[in-house]
Amino acid sequence: MKTVFVNPERCIGCRQCEFACAVAHSRSHDAATAPFETPRPHSRIHVGTGTTYNTSFPNKCRHCDPAPCVEGCPTSSMHRDRERDVVLADDHKCIACAMCAMVCPFDVITFHSAANGAPPRVVATKCDGCVERVSSGEIPACVEACKVDALLFGDLNTLIAADRLHVSDAVMAATKSQAPVEEPPATVSGWRVWGESAAHISEEI
């Protein structure tokens, strides 16, 4: 199946994917006017800080199957589109009970005003896989906006195989740059040097 694959180690935290997503889900689809719409369009992808210094992670819906949000939604607002294999949220059925957010293992569901009633009401907001763009032959807005290949769109198994090859190359390059250890260090200072070397290899990977 085709999906958006995340390479977190490539993310630089520019948040262009968030902006592109918000514009793609606005009424005008125009970057100049979308921020001034009421209610303001919101991103379905969320870039947060990583676990180490100077790292970021673009977090988005994985469209699980079975999906906990679909199973926990009492109004069937959360539902799977079997034809396109994505989990969608129906604004008209959502009662903002937040059951979907409570059971989502990736914390990707947020709640914002939607202009589908009078007055606008708060509803669950999540990634819809850019189904309209994909159906017309385009790629998801977040992938199109990403300039560092932190987000890729394609067949899942193909993307995983390519990433596996990349990791293998990094491991081989890192091991070749280190002199082989003939025997364990005999002193405390020797172990410290060994630890620093191991940490350097881990950072390169």
C-alpha positions in Angstrom: 0.0 0.0 0.0 1.1 3.6 -0.6 1.7 5.8 2.5 3.8 8.5 3.9 7.1 7.2 5.4 8.9 9.3 8.0 12.7 9.5 8.2 13.1 11.4 11.5 16.9 11.6 11.3 16.5 13.8 8.2 14.0 16.3 9.7 15.5 19.7 10.4 12.4 21.1 12.1 11.6 23.7 9.4 7.8 22.9 9.8 7.2 23.6 6.1 5.1 20.3 6.1 2.8 21.8 8.8 2.2 24.9 6.8 1.6 23.1 3.5 -0.8 20.7 5.2 -2.8 23.6 6.7 -3.0 25.3 3.3 -4.0 22.1 1.6 -6.9 21.8 4.0 -8.0 25.4 3.9 -11.0 26.6 1.9 -8.9 28.8 -0.5 -5.9 26.5 -0.9 -3.9 29.7 -1.2 -0.8 30.3 1.1 -1.4 34.0 1.1 -5.0 34.0 2.3 -5.4 30.7 4.2 -3.9 32.1 7.5 -6.7 34.7 7.6 -9.6 32.4 7.1 -12.2 31.9 9.9 -11.9 29.3 11.3 -8.1 29.2 10.7 -7.0 26.0 8.9 -4.8 23.7 11.0 -2.1 21.2 10.2 -2.8 17.4 10.4 1.0 16.7 10.8 2.8 17.8 13.9 6.5 18.5 14.1 7.8 18.1 17.7 11.2 18.2 19.3 13.2 14.9 19.2 14.7 13.0 22.1 18.2 14.5 21.6 19.5 18.0 21.1 18.8 19.6 17.7 16.5 16.9 16.4 12.9 17.0 15.4 10.2 14.4 14.6 7.3 14.9 12.1 4.4 13.0 13.7 1.3 12.0 11.7 -1.5 9.4 11.6 -0.4 5.9 10.6 -3.9 4.9 9.5 -3.7 1.8 11.6 -5.7 -1.4 10.7 -7.4 -2.1 12.9 -7.5 1.5 14.1 -8.1 2.1 17.8 -9.8 5.5 17.0 -12.3 3.8 14.7 -13.1 1.1 17.3 -13.4 3.7 20.1 -15.6 6.3 18.3 -19.2 6.1 19.5 -20.7 7.9 16.6 -18.7 6.3 13.7 -17.2 9.7 12.9 -13.9 7.9 12.7 -14.1 5.4 9.9 -11.9 3.6 7.3 -12.2 4.4 3.7 -11.6 0.8 2.4 -11.2 2.0 -1.2 -8.2 4.3 -0.4 -7.2 2.5 2.8 -7.1 5.6 5.0 -8.9 6.5 8.3 -11.1 9.6 8.0 -13.0 11.8 10.4 -16.5 12.9 9.6 -17.0 16.5 10.9 -20.8 16.1 10.8 -20.8 13.1 13.1 -18.1 14.1 15.6 -19.3 15.1 19.0 -15.7 16.0 20.3 -15.9 13.4 23.0 -12.1 12.8 22.6 -12.4 9.0 22.8 -10.3 8.8 19.6 -7.5 10.9 21.1 -7.5 8.9 24.3 -6.9 5.6 22.4 -4.6 6.8 19.7 -1.2 5.3 20.3 0.6 8.1 18.4 -1.2 11.2 19.8 -1.9 12.6 16.4 -5.6 13.7 16.8 -6.3 17.3 17.7 -9.5 19.3 18.1 -10.3 22.5 16.3 -13.2 24.5 15.0 -14.7 23.3 11.7 -16.9 25.5 9.6 -19.6 22.9 9.1 -22.3 24.4 11.3 -23.7 27.6 12.7 -21.8 28.6 14.8 -18.6 26.6 14.0 -18.0 23.8 16.5 -15.0 21.9 17.7 -14.3 18.5 16.0 -11.6 15.9 15.8 -8.9 16.9 13.2 -6.5 14.3 11.8 -4.5 13.4 8.7 -6.7 12.2 5.8 -3.8 11.1 3.6 -4.5 14.0 1.3 -7.0 11.7 -0.5 -8.2 14.4 -2.9 -4.6 15.2 -4.0 -3.6 11.5 -4.3 -6.8 10.7 -6.3 -5.8 13.4 -8.8 -2.3 12.0 -9.2 -0.5 14.4 -6.8 1.5 13.5 -3.7 0.5 14.5 -0.1 1.1 18.2 0.6 3.5 17.5 3.5 5.7 15.3 1.3 5.7 17.9 -1.5 6.8 20.6 0.9 9.7 18.5 2.5 13.0 19.4 0.9 15.2 17.0 2.9 13.4 13.7 2.3 12.2 13.4 5.9 8.8 12.6 4.4 8.5 10.2 1.5 5.4 8.9 -0.3 5.3 5.5 -2.0 4.8 1.8 -1.5 5.5 0.9 2.2 7.7 -2.1 1.6 9.7 -0.4 -1.0 10.4 2.6 1.2 11.3 0.3 4.1 13.7 -1.6 1.9 15.4 1.6 0.8 15.7 2.8 4.4 17.2 -0.5 5.5 19.9 -0.2 2.8 20.7 3.3 4.0 21.1 2.2 7.6 23.3 -0.7 6.4 25.6 1.6 4.5 25.8 3.9 7.6 26.7 1.0 9.8 29.4 -0.3 7.4 30.9 3.1 7.0 31.0 3.7 10.8 32.7 0.3 11.5 35.3 0.8 8.8 36.3 4.1 10.3 37.2 2.5 13.6 40.3 0.4 14.3 39.3 -3.2 15.3 39.6 -4.0 19.0 41.8 -7.0 19.5 40.9 -7.5 23.2 38.9 -5.8 25.9 40.5 -2.7 27.5 42.6 -3.5 30.6 42.3 -0.2 32.4 39.5 2.3 33.4 40.9 4.9 31.0 40.9 2.3 28.2 37.2 1.6 28.8 36.5 5.3 28.7 38.2 5.6 25.3 36.2 2.5 24.1 32.9 4.1 25.3 33.6 7.4 23.5 34.4 5.5 20.3 31.1 3.5 20.6 29.1 6.6 21.3 30.7 8.3 18.2 29.6 5.3 16.0 26.0 5.5 17.5 25.8 9.2 16.6 26.9 8.6 13.0 24.3 5.9 12.6 
